Every structure is written in structure tokens, then in C-alpha cells.
Amino acid sequence: MKYVIIPSSELSNIDFSQVLETSASTLRYSLDSSQFLLKFKGDTPSFLEGKTEYDYSSIMDILNGSNWSEI
């Protein structure tokens, strides 16, 4: 599985048929709601090309940080 963090301003560009989330309401947002997380398997969807992709270990480090998790 691959993970990508997207600015919330790009939400309208997401084709939910190509990622594992089903709608905006199923996304995980940063604490300030400025970003959200997308997950996908296989080839990178065209609307995510050029975005930084993370593996599980890397994304967990980010999600456990102060911008994503209340400690």
C-alpha cells in the first residue's frame, strides 16, 4: 500500500474510484484540516503523479507527529 498527503485545497481533484477511501467524509485530516491522507494500491493514479509517496513506516512517523495526532 502507498500513502500520499494532499493539501485540502485539492480535494475536488480526487477520483475516489482510484483510491481506498470512498469519500471526503472517510478521509483522515491533519489536526488543522489543511491536509488529508490518501491510500492506494498498485499503480499511482494520474491525479497523484508527482506527489510524495510514503510507505507504512514513513507515514506512521508523520501521523504520530503533532500535526496529525493529539498527544
Rosetta constraint file for C-alpha pairs under 8 A:
AtomPair CA 1 CA 39 HARMONIC 6.77 0.50
AtomPair CA 1 CA 40 HARMONIC 5.84 0.50
AtomPair CA 1 CA 41 HARMONIC 4.84 0.50
AtomPair CA 1 CA 42 HARMONIC 7.49 0.50
AtomPair CA 1 CA 55 HARMONIC 7.10 0.50
AtomPair CA 1 CA 56 HARMONIC 7.47 0.50
AtomPair CA 2 CA 39 HARMONIC 5.68 0.50
AtomPair CA 2 CA 40 HARMONIC 5.45 0.50
AtomPair CA 2 CA 41 HARMONIC 6.12 0.50
AtomPair CA 2 CA 53 HARMONIC 6.27 0.50
AtomPair CA 2 CA 54 HARMONIC 5.89 0.50
AtomPair CA 2 CA 55 HARMONIC 5.59 0.50
AtomPair CA 2 CA 56 HARMONIC 7.30 0.50
AtomPair CA 3 CA 37 HARMONIC 6.89 0.50
AtomPair CA 3 CA 38 HARMONIC 5.67 0.50
AtomPair CA 3 CA 39 HARMONIC 4.60 0.50
AtomPair CA 3 CA 40 HARMONIC 6.60 0.50
AtomPair CA 3 CA 53 HARMONIC 5.55 0.50
AtomPair CA 3 CA 54 HARMONIC 5.02 0.50
AtomPair CA 3 CA 55 HARMONIC 6.38 0.50
AtomPair CA 3 CA 56 HARMONIC 7.44 0.50
AtomPair CA 3 CA 59 HARMONIC 6.88 0.50
AtomPair CA 4 CA 37 HARMONIC 5.81 0.50
AtomPair CA 4 CA 38 HARMONIC 5.26 0.50
AtomPair CA 4 CA 39 HARMONIC 6.56 0.50
AtomPair CA 4 CA 48 HARMONIC 7.88 0.50
AtomPair CA 4 CA 51 HARMONIC 6.87 0.50
AtomPair CA 4 CA 52 HARMONIC 6.20 0.50
AtomPair CA 4 CA 53 HARMONIC 5.06 0.50
AtomPair CA 4 CA 54 HARMONIC 6.28 0.50
AtomPair CA 5 CA 35 HARMONIC 6.51 0.50
AtomPair CA 5 CA 36 HARMONIC 5.65 0.50
AtomPair CA 5 CA 37 HARMONIC 4.68 0.50
AtomPair CA 5 CA 38 HARMONIC 6.37 0.50
AtomPair CA 5 CA 51 HARMONIC 7.98 0.50
AtomPair CA 5 CA 52 HARMONIC 7.54 0.50
AtomPair CA 5 CA 53 HARMONIC 7.96 0.50
AtomPair CA 6 CA 10 HARMONIC 6.85 0.50
AtomPair CA 6 CA 11 HARMONIC 7.89 0.50
AtomPair CA 6 CA 35 HARMONIC 5.43 0.50
AtomPair CA 6 CA 36 HARMONIC 5.41 0.50
AtomPair CA 6 CA 37 HARMONIC 6.35 0.50
AtomPair CA 6 CA 38 HARMONIC 7.46 0.50
AtomPair CA 7 CA 11 HARMONIC 7.49 0.50
AtomPair CA 7 CA 34 HARMONIC 5.91 0.50
AtomPair CA 7 CA 35 HARMONIC 4.30 0.50
AtomPair CA 7 CA 36 HARMONIC 6.47 0.50
AtomPair CA 8 CA 33 HARMONIC 7.00 0.50
AtomPair CA 8 CA 34 HARMONIC 5.23 0.50
AtomPair CA 8 CA 35 HARMONIC 4.77 0.50
AtomPair CA 8 CA 36 HARMONIC 6.21 0.50
AtomPair CA 9 CA 34 HARMONIC 7.71 0.50
AtomPair CA 10 CA 14 HARMONIC 7.35 0.50
AtomPair CA 11 CA 24 HARMONIC 7.59 0.50
AtomPair CA 13 CA 47 HARMONIC 7.01 0.50
AtomPair CA 14 CA 47 HARMONIC 7.02 0.50
AtomPair CA 15 CA 19 HARMONIC 7.27 0.50
AtomPair CA 15 CA 47 HARMONIC 7.84 0.50
AtomPair CA 16 CA 20 HARMONIC 7.34 0.50
AtomPair CA 16 CA 21 HARMONIC 6.38 0.50
AtomPair CA 16 CA 22 HARMONIC 5.53 0.50
AtomPair CA 16 CA 23 HARMONIC 6.30 0.50
AtomPair CA 17 CA 22 HARMONIC 7.29 0.50
AtomPair CA 18 CA 40 HARMONIC 7.26 0.50
AtomPair CA 18 CA 45 HARMONIC 6.43 0.50
AtomPair CA 19 CA 38 HARMONIC 6.88 0.50
AtomPair CA 19 CA 39 HARMONIC 5.94 0.50
AtomPair CA 19 CA 40 HARMONIC 4.72 0.50
AtomPair CA 19 CA 41 HARMONIC 7.53 0.50
AtomPair CA 19 CA 45 HARMONIC 7.95 0.50
AtomPair CA 20 CA 38 HARMONIC 7.37 0.50
AtomPair CA 20 CA 39 HARMONIC 5.56 0.50
AtomPair CA 20 CA 40 HARMONIC 5.46 0.50
AtomPair CA 20 CA 41 HARMONIC 7.85 0.50
AtomPair CA 21 CA 26 HARMONIC 6.01 0.50
AtomPair CA 21 CA 27 HARMONIC 6.46 0.50
AtomPair CA 21 CA 38 HARMONIC 6.92 0.50
AtomPair CA 21 CA 39 HARMONIC 7.03 0.50
AtomPair CA 22 CA 26 HARMONIC 6.34 0.50
AtomPair CA 23 CA 27 HARMONIC 7.01 0.50
AtomPair CA 27 CA 36 HARMONIC 6.38 0.50
AtomPair CA 27 CA 37 HARMONIC 6.40 0.50
AtomPair CA 27 CA 38 HARMONIC 7.13 0.50
AtomPair CA 28 CA 36 HARMONIC 5.52 0.50
AtomPair CA 28 CA 37 HARMONIC 5.57 0.50
AtomPair CA 29 CA 33 HARMONIC 5.25 0.50
AtomPair CA 29 CA 34 HARMONIC 7.34 0.50
AtomPair CA 29 CA 35 HARMONIC 5.70 0.50
AtomPair CA 29 CA 36 HARMONIC 4.22 0.50
AtomPair CA 29 CA 37 HARMONIC 6.51 0.50
AtomPair CA 29 CA 68 HARMONIC 7.39 0.50
AtomPair CA 30 CA 34 HARMONIC 6.30 0.50
AtomPair CA 30 CA 35 HARMONIC 5.42 0.50
AtomPair CA 30 CA 36 HARMONIC 6.04 0.50
AtomPair CA 30 CA 67 HARMONIC 5.98 0.50
AtomPair CA 30 CA 68 HARMONIC 4.58 0.50
AtomPair CA 30 CA 69 HARMONIC 7.77 0.50
AtomPair CA 31 CA 67 HARMONIC 5.83 0.50
AtomPair CA 31 CA 68 HARMONIC 5.24 0.50
AtomPair CA 31 CA 69 HARMONIC 6.93 0.50
AtomPair CA 31 CA 70 HARMONIC 7.83 0.50
AtomPair CA 32 CA 67 HARMONIC 7.50 0.50
AtomPair CA 40 CA 44 HARMONIC 7.61 0.50
AtomPair CA 44 CA 48 HARMONIC 6.41 0.50
AtomPair CA 44 CA 49 HARMONIC 6.44 0.50
AtomPair CA 45 CA 49 HARMONIC 6.66 0.50
AtomPair CA 54 CA 58 HARMONIC 5.77 0.50
AtomPair CA 54 CA 59 HARMONIC 5.71 0.50
AtomPair CA 55 CA 59 HARMONIC 6.16 0.50
AtomPair CA 56 CA 60 HARMONIC 6.08 0.50
AtomPair CA 57 CA 61 HARMONIC 6.47 0.50
AtomPair CA 58 CA 62 HARMONIC 6.61 0.50
AtomPair CA 59 CA 63 HARMONIC 6.05 0.50
AtomPair CA 60 CA 64 HARMONIC 5.93 0.50
AtomPair CA 61 CA 65 HARMONIC 6.50 0.50
AtomPair CA 62 CA 68 HARMONIC 7.29 0.50
AtomPair CA 63 CA 67 HARMONIC 7.55 0.50
AtomPair CA 63 CA 68 HARMONIC 5.08 0.50
AtomPair CA 63 CA 69 HARMONIC 6.36 0.50
AtomPair CA 64 CA 68 HARMONIC 6.36 0.50
AtomPair CA 64 CA 69 HARMONIC 5.50 0.50
AtomPair CA 65 CA 69 HARMONIC 5.90 0.50
AtomPair CA 66 CA 70 HARMONIC 6.31 0.50
AtomPair CA 66 CA 71 HARMONIC 6.95 0.50
